């Protein structure tokens, strides 16, 4: 049976054994092809062939479970393809190794941001286009621009002083002081506004000049007809009842909301009398704010 070694010296029956022959028997011996399996191992091409491990000759089944040590693996040999997705856990990543450069631009989604996150320092973002009314974040630059773009939506009018010597609804004139958004048009003691919703308020000083049993007050009214009847009445101020008083009493009508959505509407501060009272007024101011 052929062996795994080819002898360096062949002996026949009757051959003389010498020291030279014995040395050659060992020194000139070579591995035969029976010494390798040509799967995992092979003979190289040297004059005296040596047993080598073939490329790709060591399969997974040839390695013991604990035979591959960390020190035996080159850093460059651990590639992405060699790491299973499930093997990269949070515990294996050092906090200092998660840098900005390691995070893809679209990797931080809404679901990954806490609802109550507090942004420190001075974070910035895109300034939205003018008059954008979406849920996007408004920067200070956007807010400043909007404040500059949007004129005040408040019109202010003053009323002429009244010295009413007979009972009734006294006539007076309004003068526009400020109306940068062109909210209303003045005619006499009324202001005509276009369709929309408005907040109206007024202040004035009033003095009852006659009749201790009578009193005077002011009220916001809309759409007065030719008979002096108003479609709606709002916010009557506290009446002034002191007869013959030498001082004016300041009154205020707090803001009331007027629905003018149906179309053009006239607004007026109307002075009302009870019994036969007469009055004097001064410092009348009417404020009209357009809501929508």
C-alpha positions in Angstrom: 0.0 0.0 0.0 1.4 3.3 -1.0 2.3 5.5 1.9 2.3 9.2 2.5 6.0 9.6 2.0 8.2 8.7 -1.0 11.5 7.2 0.4 14.8 8.8 -0.3 16.5 5.4 -0.7 15.0 2.2 -2.0 16.3 -1.0 -0.4 16.1 -4.4 -2.2 16.6 -7.8 -0.6 20.3 -8.1 0.1 21.1 -4.4 -0.2 23.8 -3.2 2.0 22.8 -0.7 4.7 25.3 2.1 5.1 25.2 5.3 7.0 24.9 7.2 3.8 22.0 5.2 2.6 20.2 5.7 5.9 20.8 9.4 5.9 19.5 9.6 2.3 16.5 7.6 3.2 15.4 10.4 5.6 17.0 13.5 4.0 15.6 12.8 0.5 12.2 11.6 1.6 9.2 13.5 0.0 5.5 13.7 0.8 3.4 11.8 -1.7 0.0 12.8 -3.0 -1.4 10.5 -0.5 -0.4 12.9 2.3 -3.0 15.5 1.2 -6.8 15.5 0.4 -6.6 18.1 -2.3 -9.6 19.7 -0.6 -8.3 21.5 2.4 -4.6 20.6 1.8 -2.3 20.2 -1.2 1.4 19.9 -2.1 3.2 23.0 -3.3 5.4 23.1 -6.4 8.8 23.1 -4.6 11.5 20.6 -5.6 10.8 19.0 -2.2 7.0 19.4 -2.0 5.6 20.7 1.2 2.0 20.4 2.5 0.1 23.6 2.3 -3.5 24.8 3.1 -5.3 25.5 -0.1 -7.0 28.8 -0.8 -10.6 28.6 0.6 -9.5 25.2 2.0 -10.6 25.9 5.6 -14.4 25.8 5.8 -16.6 26.8 8.8 -16.9 23.1 9.8 -13.1 22.9 10.1 -13.0 25.7 12.8 -13.7 25.0 16.4 -16.3 27.4 18.0 -13.6 29.1 20.1 -10.8 28.9 17.6 -11.3 32.4 16.0 -9.9 35.1 18.4 -10.3 38.8 18.1 -6.5 39.2 17.8 -6.5 37.0 14.8 -8.9 39.2 12.8 -7.5 42.2 10.9 -9.4 45.5 11.3 -9.7 45.8 7.5 -11.2 42.4 7.3 -14.4 43.3 9.2 -16.5 44.7 6.5 -20.1 45.8 6.5 -21.1 42.7 4.6 -19.7 40.6 7.4 -21.9 42.2 10.1 -25.5 41.1 10.4 -28.1 43.9 10.9 -29.3 42.3 14.1 -25.7 42.2 15.6 -25.4 46.0 15.8 -27.1 46.8 19.0 -27.3 50.0 21.0 -25.0 48.5 23.7 -22.3 48.0 21.1 -22.2 51.7 20.0 -20.2 54.1 22.2 -22.0 57.4 22.8 -19.0 59.3 21.5 -19.2 57.4 18.2 -22.6 58.7 17.2 -21.5 61.9 15.4 -23.4 64.2 13.1 -21.5 62.8 10.2 -22.9 59.3 11.0 -26.5 60.4 10.7 -28.1 60.5 7.3 -29.9 63.7 6.4 -33.3 61.9 6.2 -32.7 59.6 9.1 -34.2 61.9 11.9 -37.9 61.5 11.4 -40.8 63.1 13.4 -41.3 59.8 15.3 -37.7 60.0 16.6 -38.1 63.5 18.1 -39.7 63.9 21.6 -43.0 65.9 21.7 -41.6 68.2 24.4 -38.1 68.5 23.2 -36.4 71.8 24.2 -34.0 73.3 21.7 -31.1 75.0 23.4 -28.9 77.8 22.0 -30.0 79.7 19.0 -31.5 77.1 16.5 -32.4 78.4 13.1 -34.7 77.2 10.3 -36.1 78.3 6.9 -38.0 81.6 6.9 -41.3 80.9 5.3 -42.8 83.0 2.5 -44.9 86.0 3.3 -48.4 85.4 4.7 -47.9 81.6 5.0 -50.6 80.5 7.4 -49.6 76.8 7.7 -48.4 74.9 10.8 -44.7 75.5 9.8 -42.4 77.1 12.3 -42.3 80.9 12.1 -38.9 82.5 12.5 -38.3 85.9 14.1 -37.5 87.1 10.6 -40.9 86.0 9.4 -42.7 87.6 12.3 -40.8 90.9 11.9 -41.7 90.9 8.1 -45.4 90.2 8.8 -45.6 93.0 11.4 -44.1 95.3 8.8 -46.4 94.1 6.0 -49.6 94.1 8.0 -51.0 97.6 8.7 -52.9 98.2 11.9 -56.5 97.1 11.5 -57.9 99.7 13.9 -59.7 102.9 12.8 -60.1 105.7 15.3 -62.6 108.5 15.1 -63.3 111.5 17.3 -66.7 113.1 17.8 -67.5 116.8 17.9 -68.6 118.2 21.2 -72.3 118.4 21.8 -74.3 121.0 23.7 -77.9 119.6 23.5 -80.4 122.2 24.6 -83.5 120.1 23.7 -84.3 116.5 24.4 -83.7 113.9 21.8 -80.9 112.2 20.0 -78.2 114.9 19.5 -76.6 115.3 16.2 -72.8 115.5 16.0 -70.0 114.8 13.5 -67.2 112.2 13.5 -63.7 113.0 12.3 -61.3 110.3 11.1 -58.1 110.3 13.2 -56.5 107.1 11.9 -57.6 104.4 9.5 -54.5 102.9 7.8 -56.4 99.9 6.6 -59.3 101.9 5.1 -61.8 100.1 7.3 -64.6 102.7 7.2 -66.0 105.7 5.5 -67.3 108.6 7.7 -70.5 110.5 7.0 -71.8 112.7 9.8 -72.0 110.6 13.0 -71.9 107.2 11.2 -69.1 105.0 9.8 -69.9 102.6 7.0 -67.9 99.4 6.9 -67.7 96.6 4.3 -68.8 93.0 4.9 -66.9 91.3 7.8 -66.7 91.0 11.6 -65.8 94.0 13.7 -65.0 94.9 17.3 -66.3 98.3 18.3 -65.6 100.3 21.5 -66.0 103.9 22.6 -65.2 106.4 25.3 -66.8 109.8 26.0 -67.5 112.3 28.7 -71.1 113.2 29.4 -73.0 115.7 31.5 -76.7 115.8 32.2 -77.6 119.5 32.1 -81.3 119.3 33.1 -84.0 117.3 34.8 -83.0 115.4 37.9 -85.3 112.6 36.9 -83.8 112.2 33.4 -80.6 110.7 32.3 -78.3 110.3 29.3 -76.1 107.5 28.1 -74.4 106.2 25.0 -74.8 103.0 23.0 -73.3 101.4 19.8 -76.0 100.9 17.1 -76.0 99.7 13.5 -78.0 100.5 10.4 -80.1 103.3 11.6 -83.0 104.0 9.2 -84.7 107.3 8.3 -87.0 107.0 11.3 -84.0 106.8 13.7 -84.5 103.1 14.4 -81.5 100.8 14.6 -81.2 97.2 13.4 -79.0 96.2 16.3 -78.0 97.8 19.6 -74.9 96.9 21.6 -73.0 97.8 24.8 -75.0 100.6 26.5 -72.8 102.6 28.9 -73.8 103.5 32.5 -76.2 106.5 32.4 -75.3 109.9 33.7 -78.1 111.1 36.1 -76.8 114.1 38.0 -78.8 117.1 37.1 -77.1 120.4 36.6 -73.6 119.0 37.4 -70.7 121.3 36.6 -68.4 118.4 35.7 -68.3 115.8 33.0 -68.4 112.1 33.8 -66.3 109.7 31.7 -68.1 106.7 30.3 -66.8 103.6 28.4 -68.4 101.1 26.2 -66.2 98.0 26.2 -65.5 96.2 22.9 -68.5 94.5 21.4 -68.5 92.3 18.3 -70.6 93.3 15.3 -71.5 90.8 12.6 -71.5 92.6 9.3 -71.0 89.5 7.2 -74.2 90.1 5.3 -72.8 93.2 3.7 -72.2 97.0 4.1 -73.1 98.2 7.5 -73.3 101.6 9.2 -72.0 101.9 12.8 -72.8 104.8 15.1 -72.3 105.9 18.8 -75.8 107.0 19.6 -76.6 109.2 22.7 -79.8 108.2 24.4 -82.1 110.2 26.7 -84.6 109.1 29.2 -87.5 111.6 30.1 -86.6 115.2 29.1 -83.0 115.2 29.9 -80.6 117.4 27.9 -76.8 116.9 27.8 -73.4 118.0 26.9 -70.6 115.7 25.5 -66.9 116.0 24.9 -63.9 113.9 24.2 -65.9 111.3 22.2 -63.7 108.6 20.7 -65.0 105.6 18.6 -62.7 102.6 17.9 -63.5 100.1 15.1 -61.2 97.1 14.7 -61.7 94.7 11.7 -61.5 91.1 12.9 -62.1 89.3 9.6 
